[in-house]
Amino acid sequence: MTKLGIISDTHDRLYRGVFDAFAAVDLILHAGDIISEDVLSRLKKISPVEAVYGNCDLYSLASRLPAQRILSLEGLNLLLIHNIGNPNDFSCWVKRGEFKPEPNLVVFGHTHRPLFEQKDGYLFVNPGCAGMAWRGHPPTVLLLEIAESGCCLNPVLRQHLAPPVGMATCACGMPSKVSIIPQPIEKPLQRFLHLNILFRRLRCESSKRSNKKARMQNEPGLNFRLNSTYA
């Protein structure tokens, strides 16, 4: 039996209640948007940590963390990734060979919305956003047990992350039945998602510049000043 503490989207905020929630876990999974190295350092005081970078993580973290990784846990292949896009399209990415070996359990973040759902033979788990309340969802983390048979048991979403009286720590080592299967830093899916985010940001900036230019052209006083410069 392996007890997992699953967390994502801390965005440089780590409630002390997380230490209480994860006090008895064997392994912590962070699904990205960490922002600060200090977050990982504090989590490592509780238990070993496996993490991937998210779209908000800067080079200092993204340069040394993978975009995705697959863990072998109790005979189960667990994919840890920040953004999977639409879960309905996930099986298509698997068929294209994006993830090898094929995962049974997909742990992701990015949406800031908790999810525990079986779809197309894959179990999708999202712990929600641990760093802030988001559109009516309070900060959350998720606890999950994986039995020796590979079954996922007792999922618990912890919403009350108020500071506990003390800060619980433990010196547990990495579970003996956990092995990391090396994954490339970048895969086409992750590159596509990151490029899509970048494109949307550039389009937004371009739209802002166009709107600003239009406002300038529609302001007589401003046009007069601009024109008088070249008179």
Backbone torsions as a table, in degrees:
resi	resn	phi	psi	omega
1	MET	NA	127.6	176.6
2	THR	-118.5	127.5	179.5
3	LYS	-99.7	125.0	-177.8
4	LEU	-108.4	140.8	167.9
5	GLY	-110.8	117.1	-173.5
6	ILE	-110.8	129.6	-174.8
7	ILE	-142.6	151.8	178.8
8	SER	-156.1	161.8	172.2
9	ASP	50.6	53.7	177.1
10	THR	-73.5	-29.1	176.8
11	HIS	48.7	48.2	175.9
12	ASP	67.5	18.8	176.6
13	ARG	-126.2	129.3	178.8
14	LEU	-134.6	102.5	179.1
15	TYR	-64.9	141.9	179.7
16	ARG	-65.0	-21.1	176.1
17	GLY	-63.7	-21.0	176.4
18	VAL	-63.6	-36.2	179.6
19	PHE	-63.7	-37.6	178.2
20	ASP	-69.0	-42.9	-178.3
21	ALA	-65.6	-35.6	-174.6
22	PHE	-98.2	9.8	-173.1
23	ALA	-58.2	-31.6	-174.5
24	ALA	-108.8	11.9	-177.0
25	VAL	-82.9	157.0	178.0
26	ASP	-91.5	-26.4	-175.1
27	LEU	-153.0	138.9	176.9
28	ILE	-108.5	132.4	176.2
29	LEU	-111.7	124.8	176.4
30	HIS	-112.7	121.3	-173.5
31	ALA	-94.7	27.7	169.3
32	GLY	98.9	175.1	-168.1
33	ASP	55.8	58.3	-177.7
34	ILE	-83.9	-46.7	178.2
35	ILE	77.5	-49.8	-174.4
36	SER	-119.8	136.4	175.3
37	GLU	-61.6	-28.2	-179.7
38	ASP	-62.1	-31.8	178.3
39	VAL	-61.8	-46.9	179.4
40	LEU	-65.9	-39.4	-180.0
41	SER	-61.5	-40.9	-179.7
42	ARG	-71.0	-37.1	178.0
43	LEU	-66.3	-34.0	-179.6
44	LYS	-68.1	-16.8	175.2
45	LYS	-73.0	-18.3	178.9
46	ILE	-89.9	-50.0	-173.7
47	SER	-164.7	164.7	176.3
48	PRO	-57.0	148.5	-174.6
49	VAL	-125.2	135.3	167.6
50	GLU	-115.8	133.5	-174.3
51	ALA	-143.0	156.5	171.3
52	VAL	-127.7	161.2	179.1
53	TYR	-90.3	156.7	178.2
54	GLY	-114.8	-179.5	-175.4
55	ASN	-68.3	-18.7	179.0
56	CYS	-94.3	-7.3	-178.4
57	ASP	-78.4	133.4	-178.5
58	LEU	-81.5	178.4	-172.6
59	TYR	-58.3	-34.8	-177.2
60	SER	-56.6	-33.7	176.8
61	LEU	-96.3	-42.5	-176.1
62	ALA	-65.2	-24.4	-178.5
63	SER	-75.1	-19.0	-177.6
64	ARG	-121.2	-5.3	175.7
65	LEU	-109.0	146.4	177.7
66	PRO	-78.1	161.5	174.9
67	ALA	-75.9	-25.2	-179.8
68	GLN	-157.5	154.7	173.5
69	ARG	-151.6	152.6	178.4
70	ILE	-115.9	127.1	178.9
71	LEU	-108.3	140.2	172.7
72	SER	-96.5	113.9	-172.4
73	LEU	-131.1	112.0	178.5
74	GLU	53.1	39.9	-179.9
75	GLY	80.1	3.0	-178.2
76	LEU	-106.4	137.6	174.5
77	ASN	-93.5	115.2	-175.9
78	LEU	-108.7	121.8	176.3
79	LEU	-94.6	124.4	175.7
80	LEU	-109.4	120.0	-174.9
81	ILE	-152.8	154.8	-178.4
82	HIS	-80.9	-49.1	-173.2
83	ASN	-132.5	124.1	178.4
84	ILE	-108.1	4.8	-176.5
85	GLY	71.2	-135.5	179.6
86	ASN	-88.4	119.6	179.7
87	PRO	-56.2	-25.1	179.5
88	ASN	-66.0	-23.1	-179.4
89	ASP	-96.9	0.5	-172.6
90	PHE	-62.0	-42.1	-178.1
91	SER	-60.6	-30.5	178.1
92	CYS	-66.2	-41.1	178.2
93	TRP	-65.7	-36.4	178.7
94	VAL	-64.7	-43.2	-179.7
95	LYS	-64.0	-27.5	178.3
96	ARG	-82.2	1.3	176.1
97	GLY	82.6	22.0	-179.5
98	GLU	-68.2	-31.2	-174.9
99	PHE	-128.0	115.0	178.2
100	LYS	-132.9	132.4	-6.2
101	PRO	-66.5	162.8	-177.8
102	GLU	-63.9	127.9	-178.1
103	PRO	-78.6	152.0	171.5
104	ASN	-99.4	-31.2	-175.5
105	LEU	-124.1	129.0	-178.3
106	VAL	-117.0	115.7	177.9
107	VAL	-107.2	122.2	-176.8
108	PHE	-143.6	174.6	179.7
109	GLY	-134.1	-131.4	172.2
110	HIS	75.0	-43.4	-174.5
111	THR	-77.9	-18.5	-176.2
112	HIS	66.1	15.8	-179.0
113	ARG	-121.8	125.4	179.1
114	PRO	-62.3	142.8	179.5
115	LEU	-150.5	137.0	172.8
116	PHE	-143.5	96.5	-168.5
117	GLU	-146.2	137.3	175.3
118	GLN	-93.7	128.8	-179.4
119	LYS	-149.7	126.3	177.1
120	ASP	55.7	31.7	178.1
121	GLY	87.3	2.0	178.8
122	TYR	-115.6	143.3	175.4
123	LEU	-99.3	117.7	-179.3
124	PHE	-100.1	127.6	-178.1
125	VAL	-128.2	123.3	175.2
126	ASN	-127.5	121.3	-176.7
127	PRO	-79.0	-2.4	-174.8
128	GLY	83.1	-166.7	-177.4
129	CYS	-99.8	122.3	-178.7
130	ALA	-89.3	-14.4	-172.1
131	GLY	-92.4	-17.3	-175.7
132	MET	-165.8	161.3	170.4
133	ALA	-72.9	145.3	-175.3
134	TRP	-142.2	110.4	175.1
135	ARG	49.4	49.4	177.5
136	GLY	90.1	-9.2	178.2
137	HIS	-95.6	124.9	178.0
138	PRO	-72.6	164.5	174.3
139	PRO	-58.0	134.7	-175.7
140	THR	-140.6	155.2	166.4
141	VAL	-134.0	166.9	-176.3
142	LEU	-130.3	136.8	175.4
143	LEU	-106.8	138.7	-178.1
144	LEU	-147.7	137.2	177.2
145	GLU	-108.6	137.6	175.9
146	ILE	-116.2	117.1	-178.0
147	ALA	-74.7	166.0	179.1
148	GLU	-61.6	-24.3	178.0
149	SER	-77.6	-8.1	-178.0
150	GLY	92.9	1.6	179.5
151	CYS	-79.1	140.8	176.4
152	CYS	-89.9	123.8	-173.0
153	LEU	-123.7	154.9	168.4
154	ASN	48.9	55.3	174.7
155	PRO	-68.0	129.5	-179.5
156	VAL	-130.2	121.4	176.3
157	LEU	-93.4	117.1	179.8
158	ARG	-94.6	117.5	-178.0
159	GLN	-104.0	-22.2	-175.0
160	HIS	-96.1	93.6	-175.0
161	LEU	-104.8	31.2	177.3
162	ALA	-63.9	150.7	-178.2
163	PRO	-58.3	129.4	175.4
164	PRO	-77.8	175.0	-179.7
165	VAL	-64.8	-45.8	179.3
166	GLY	-124.5	167.2	178.9
167	MET	-99.6	110.5	-176.3
168	ALA	-78.6	134.6	175.6
169	THR	-134.5	159.3	175.3
170	CYS	-147.3	159.1	-177.0
171	ALA	-111.7	41.8	-179.0
172	CYS	-71.7	147.1	176.0
173	GLY	-89.6	175.4	177.6
174	MET	-63.7	131.1	179.2
175	PRO	-53.7	136.8	-174.4
176	SER	-63.8	-24.9	-176.2
177	LYS	-94.0	13.0	178.5
178	VAL	-103.6	124.7	174.6
179	SER	-129.9	145.1	-177.5
180	ILE	-98.2	127.6	176.6
181	ILE	-96.2	114.8	-175.2
182	PRO	-56.5	138.7	177.9
183	GLN	-127.9	147.0	175.5
184	PRO	-60.3	151.9	179.8
185	ILE	-61.5	-41.2	-178.5
186	GLU	-123.3	143.5	173.5
187	LYS	-129.8	158.4	-178.3
188	PRO	-53.7	-40.0	-179.6
189	LEU	-61.0	-48.1	-177.5
190	GLN	-66.2	-39.3	177.9
191	ARG	-63.4	-41.6	178.8
192	PHE	-60.2	-45.6	-178.4
193	LEU	-64.5	-42.0	-178.9
194	HIS	-68.4	-40.4	178.3
195	LEU	-66.1	-35.0	178.4
196	ASN	-64.5	-42.3	177.0
197	ILE	-63.5	-43.6	179.6
198	LEU	-63.0	-41.6	179.5
199	PHE	-61.5	-42.7	-179.7
200	ARG	-64.4	-39.0	179.1
201	ARG	-65.4	-42.9	179.5
202	LEU	-64.9	-39.3	179.1
203	ARG	-65.2	-38.1	178.3
204	CYS	-64.7	-44.4	179.4
205	GLU	-63.8	-40.1	179.4
206	SER	-63.6	-39.9	178.8
207	SER	-65.1	-40.1	178.6
208	LYS	-62.5	-42.5	-179.8
209	ARG	-64.9	-40.3	179.6
210	SER	-64.1	-42.2	178.7
211	ASN	-64.4	-39.6	179.1
212	LYS	-64.5	-41.4	179.9
213	LYS	-65.1	-40.7	179.5
214	ALA	-64.0	-40.3	178.9
215	ARG	-64.0	-39.4	179.7
216	MET	-63.9	-39.8	-178.9
217	GLN	-70.2	-25.3	-178.0
218	ASN	-91.8	1.2	178.9
219	GLU	-102.7	106.5	-175.9
220	PRO	-55.8	-45.8	-178.2
221	GLY	-60.4	-40.2	-179.4
222	LEU	-69.4	-42.1	178.2
223	ASN	-61.8	-38.5	179.4
224	PHE	-62.5	-42.5	-179.8
225	ARG	-65.9	-40.4	-179.8
226	LEU	-65.4	-44.1	-178.5
227	ASN	-67.7	-36.5	-177.6
228	SER	-67.2	-22.1	179.1
229	THR	-63.9	-33.9	-176.2
230	TYR	-103.2	10.8	-178.9
231	ALA	-73.3	NA	NA
